[in-house]
Amino acid sequence: MSGPLLEAQAVCVRVGPVRAAEALDFALHPGDRVAVLGRNGVGKSTLLAALAGLHPLAAGALRVLGRPLASWPARELARTRAWLSQHPDDPFAGSALDAVLTGRHPWLGRFDWEGLAEQQLARDALAAMALAGFETRNVQTLSGGERQRVALAAVLAQTPRAYLLDEPLTHLDLASQVRVLAHFRGLAEAGAGVVMVIHDLNLALSWANRLLLLHGDGQWECGSREALARPETLGRALGFPLRAVADGEDAIFVPMHASPAA
């Protein structure tokens, strides 16, 4: 299929008084690596949940693989797009392998058990997140970064075509952040589409080929990294003036010594 994996048409997303996006037109294509950037509280997480079909739209329409999102059965949709929330929840003790195997549930029948193939997919996902050997570890005993990588492994085990990831680098050290970004870059190169909410601006720019900037009050900008990676544009989205510093053929963005933007 050459069309979008996910498409938002004139979408309006709101929660309480916050207008995350008004009249958003957005398409996620195979190969896309989209970083969502913006200040705290502008609705990045809400927008991502709405794109996943998990938060109601105030207006507009969503399509997945060309079909209206509302026409997708939940199990079939879960095989096609995955959503990672900010806060993995572990109300009960369980092994890391069992936590990752939850990603296989959309592929199993109501009374099916995970077989050897599913267990191998889960083990491979753990290994991809540098967690080989963690299969029997109790998730409630893991560090924050280890638990985050288990959550990412569960998303990988789901084997969707579109990944919607809300702050997937939370709690991760630098080496793990780079490893996660490299892995999802590889998935995009293999034909997946990936959207990430990321707070580290320069890591986001090193990974993404497209940016979705949320400015607050429903304002947004979406385009290529090259078109939007400008100090004034990024500074407005992040609420602080920035300057670009040459780094070979690229640039890194650092805060200026000034008061935060209004």
N, C-alpha and C positions, 0 to 999 in steps of 0.2 A: 504494500500500500504506500502511495506517495503523498497522501494528504496528511493533515494534522492528526496527531495522537489525541490531542485535547484542544478544544476551541471554546473561547468565551466570546460571546457576541453581545455587545452593549450591556455588559454585566454591571450591576450596582450591588455592592456588598456593604452592609452596615451592621453595627452591633452597638446598641444603646445610642449615645450621641456621636459615636465615631463613624465616619464615612471612610471606609478603607479604600474604595474605588468607585468612581461614578463613570458609567458608560465605557467600561473597559473592553477593549477589543484585543484579544491575545490568542495566539496559537502556538502550541508546543509541537514541534516537528521531530521526527527521528534525527538524532544527532545533536539536538539542542542541549546546551548547558546554561540554564537561566539562573542568575543570582537575583534574589529579591532583597532590596536594600531600603532602609528607611529608619527613622527615629523610633524609639520605644513608644508604643501606644498608638501608632498610626494604623494598625490593623493588618500587619503582615501575616500573622498566624491565622486570623479570621479569614483573610482572603485565600490563603492556602487551603484551609478547611472547606471553603466554599467551592474552590476549584475541584476538590476531591468529592464534592457532592455531600458534604457533611455539615454544611451551614446553609440555611436558606438564602436564596437570592432576593434582594429587594426588587430587582428588575433584570431583564435580559435572559439569555439562554446559554446552556452548556451543551457541547456535543463531544462525544468520545468516539473516535474512529468514524466520524461522520454521522453517528446516530445520536438523537437526543439523550442526554444522560438519564432522564426519567424513564426511558424505555429499557434500561439495562437492569436485569435481575442482579441483586446484590452480590451473589456468588460469582457471576460472570464478570461484573465490574471489578471485583477484587482480584480477579486473575489478570486484569488489564492495567489497573493503576493501583499503586501503593501509596499510603500516606503515613508519615512518621510524625507523631506529636512531639511536643517539646519535652514532655515529662513521662517517661515509661513508669508504669504503675505495677508494683509487685505486692499485692495484698497478702499473698500466700507464698511460702517457700517453694522452690522448685529448682530444677537443674537448668543450667544454661542451654543444654541441648533441647530440653522441653520448651523453653521460652522461644528458641529459634524455630522449632517445629510448628509453632502457632502460625507461622507464615505459610505453611503448607495446607492449612485448613480449607481455603477456597478450592483446592484441587481434589479434596477427598469427599466421598459420599457421607451421608449422615451417620452411618454405622461403620465406616471404614476406620482402620487403624493405620498409623504411619508404618510403611514397610521399609525394607532396606534401601530402596531408592530414595525415599523421602529423608531417611536418616543420613544418607550420604550427602544429599543436597545441603542439609543443615550443617553437617561437619565441614563441608567445603565453604559454606558461608562464614562459619566461625573462623576458619583458617584465613579467609580473605581479610578478615578484620583482626588478624594477628592474635587469635584466641584459640588456636589449636591446643588441645590439652585441657580446655576449660569445660568440657562437655558435662562433667559431673559436679561442677561447682554450683553451690547454692547462690542464686542470683541476689539474695538478700545480703550476702557477705561480700559482694563485689564493690570495688571502688566506683565512684561516679563515672569515670571514663570507661572502665570495663563494662559497666552496665549499659552505657550508651552504645558501645560497640556491639553488645549482644542485641540491642534493639535494631541496630543497622543490619546485623546478620539476619534477623527475622525478616526484614524487608527484602533482603537479597534472596532469601529462601522462597519468598512469594513469587519470584520470577515474573514481575509485571513488565509491561512495555513503557509505562510512564511512572516516574518516581516523583512524589511531592514530599519534600523533606523539610521539616520545620526545625531550624537550628541543629542540624545533625552534628556539628562540631562542638556542641556544648560539652564541657568537662574534659575535652581531649587535649593531650599535650601536643606540641608542635609536630612531632614525628607521626603521631596518629592522625592529626588533621591532614597532613600531606598525603598519608597513605589512603585515607578515605576519599579525598578529592581525586587522587590518581585512579582509584578503583572506579569511581563513578564517571570519570572521564573515559575510561576504557569501555564502560557499558554504553555510554553515548556514542562512542565511535563504532560500536557494534550494532547501533540502531535504536537504542532506547532514547527517551527524552527525560531530562532531569531538571527539576526546579528545586532550588534550595534557598531558604532564608539563611543568610550569613551576616554576622556582625563584623567580622574582620574584613575591612574594605580591601586591603591589598591581597589577601588570600582569595577573596571573591574575584577580584580582577585577574588574578593569575590563572583562575580555573574557568570562568564563565566565557562564553562567546556572545551572550546576550544579557542585558540587564533590565530589570523591572523595578523602577524607582517609585516609591510611594511617598508623596509629599505631605499628606494630611489633608483633611477636608475633601477627600475624594480625588484629589489631583494625582496624576500618575504620568510616567514617561516609560516607554518601552522601546528598545532598539538595540543595535549592536554595541558591544563593549567599546569599539573604536569611536562610535558616534557620541556616546554618553560619558565616557571617561574623561571628563573635564573638571577642573577644580570648582568652577562656579556651579555646575550642574550637580555634582556629587555633594558639594558643601551645602547646597540648599536642601537636598534630600536628607542629609545627616544632621543638619542643624548646627553646623560649625564650619567656619571658613577653612579651606584647605589650600595647599600649594603643591604643585607637582615637582618632584625631584627626579632628574634624569638618572636612569639605571640602565646603562647600555642603550639599546634601542627602545627600551620601555621606560616607564615612569612609575614611581611610587608616590603615594599621596600622604602627606603629613599635615597635622593641624598647624594652623598659623597661630601666632601668639596674639590672640584677640578674644574678645568676649563671644560667647555662643550667638549664632544667628537667631534672630527673632522668629 
